[in-house]
Amino acid sequence: MNRSANDPVPLELRAVTRRFKTEAGVLEVLTGAELTLVAGEIVALVAPSGTGKSTLLHLAGLLEKPDAGEVFFAGQAAGTLGDDARTAIRRTGIGFVYQFHHLLPEFSAIENIALPQMANGVAKAAADTRARALLADFGLAGREDHRPGKLSGGEQQRVAIARALANRPRVLLADEPTGNLDVVTSDRVFAELLEAVRGQGMAALIATHNPDLARRMDRVVTLRDGKVVSG
Ligand SMILES: Nc1ncnc2c1ncn2[C@@H]1O[C@H](COP(=O)(O)OP(=O)(O)OP(=O)(O)O)[C@@H](O)[C@H]1O
């Protein structure tokens, strides 16, 4: 995808704070986190369990709102938007990949990738064509009509990644995208993910516990005392 130098910054978190009330008191998870993702940049988020990686991804993905600070998507302050506008950004501008694939079990691989496009107004024939091409990119030609239950773990995760890329989002957010796979499959699927993200010129933030995978990204950040710092 061609993005020009004048395009707005895909994703920016400014002074983002998030706290949770727990029985033990208030838990300050993010305390003024700052992060900028430029177009074409793939950032690894590597931090110990419980430090707030998923929380940060949920805020970046407009799934939750910060208690203070602001998330900017393509230069637009998300806090100023209503729920419909936030949902529209999530549907068209952001691709999500989780540790578990969350594919729709009753639908085939091709339908799982075509449906989010059709929800965005793409005609079925065009959505199917793109889904087919993505499946081929991920080595799944011939598996189009298989339901997720008939696919291996690696194949399921490839379909989930293809689904996240289907609408050509500006930003990809991933939480341990290959954390559920064996080492060899994880390595292969991860390489395919990076290639696809680079090919589309997207910005990506990918949480992983795996330092080998993190090294293959453009830079590594971590969370310390609720703030994003270089990893
Ligand atoms: N809705 C919530 N209510 C209360 N506490 C929460 C909530 N969501 C997250 N937390 C707490 O916030 C902290 C950060 O959670 P988060 O899931 O972001 O961590 P993480 O770094 O992604 O961990 P992991 O690597 O284990 O997935 C944890 O202590 C968690 O228990």
PDBQT file of the ligand as one rigid body, heavy atoms in Angstrom, charges set to zero:
ROOT
HETATM    1  N1  LIG A 301     -10.328  -5.006  33.992  1.00  0.00    +0.000 N 
HETATM    2  C1  LIG A 301      -9.394  -5.122  34.935  1.00  0.00    +0.000 A 
HETATM    3  N2  LIG A 301      -9.715  -4.988  36.253  1.00  0.00    +0.000 NA
HETATM    4  C2  LIG A 301      -8.772  -5.096  37.214  1.00  0.00    +0.000 A 
HETATM    5  N3  LIG A 301      -7.461  -5.325  36.964  1.00  0.00    +0.000 NA
HETATM    6  C3  LIG A 301      -7.094  -5.466  35.685  1.00  0.00    +0.000 A 
HETATM    7  C4  LIG A 301      -8.028  -5.384  34.605  1.00  0.00    +0.000 A 
HETATM    8  N4  LIG A 301      -7.355  -5.568  33.438  1.00  0.00    +0.000 NA
HETATM    9  C5  LIG A 301      -6.073  -5.767  33.769  1.00  0.00    +0.000 A 
HETATM   10  N5  LIG A 301      -5.905  -5.690  35.115  1.00  0.00    +0.000 N 
HETATM   11  C6  LIG A 301      -4.642  -5.817  35.841  1.00  0.00    +0.000 C 
HETATM   12  O1  LIG A 301      -3.726  -4.914  35.247  1.00  0.00    +0.000 OA
HETATM   13  C7  LIG A 301      -2.429  -5.482  35.199  1.00  0.00    +0.000 C 
HETATM   14  C8  LIG A 301      -1.943  -5.494  33.769  1.00  0.00    +0.000 C 
HETATM   15  O2  LIG A 301      -2.712  -6.439  33.023  1.00  0.00    +0.000 OA
HETATM   16  P1  LIG A 301      -2.383  -6.792  31.491  1.00  0.00    +0.000 P 
HETATM   17  O3  LIG A 301      -3.315  -7.881  31.100  1.00  0.00    +0.000 OA
HETATM   18  O4  LIG A 301      -2.393  -5.549  30.704  1.00  0.00    +0.000 OA
HETATM   19  O5  LIG A 301      -0.893  -7.348  31.621  1.00  0.00    +0.000 OA
HETATM   20  P2  LIG A 301       0.023  -8.076  30.525  1.00  0.00    +0.000 P 
HETATM   21  O6  LIG A 301       1.348  -7.389  30.576  1.00  0.00    +0.000 OA
HETATM   22  O7  LIG A 301      -0.683  -8.115  29.221  1.00  0.00    +0.000 OA
HETATM   23  O8  LIG A 301       0.158  -9.536  31.130  1.00  0.00    +0.000 OA
HETATM   24  P3  LIG A 301       0.350 -10.967  30.377  1.00  0.00    +0.000 P 
HETATM   25  O9  LIG A 301       1.702 -10.936  29.726  1.00  0.00    +0.000 OA
HETATM   26  O10 LIG A 301       0.281 -11.929  31.522  1.00  0.00    +0.000 OA
HETATM   27  O11 LIG A 301      -0.784 -11.113  29.410  1.00  0.00    +0.000 OA
HETATM   28  C9  LIG A 301      -2.533  -6.870  35.809  1.00  0.00    +0.000 C 
HETATM   29  O12 LIG A 301      -2.138  -6.786  37.166  1.00  0.00    +0.000 OA
HETATM   30  C10 LIG A 301      -4.005  -7.181  35.687  1.00  0.00    +0.000 C 
HETATM   31  O13 LIG A 301      -4.425  -8.054  36.710  1.00  0.00    +0.000 OA
ENDROOT
TORSDOF 0
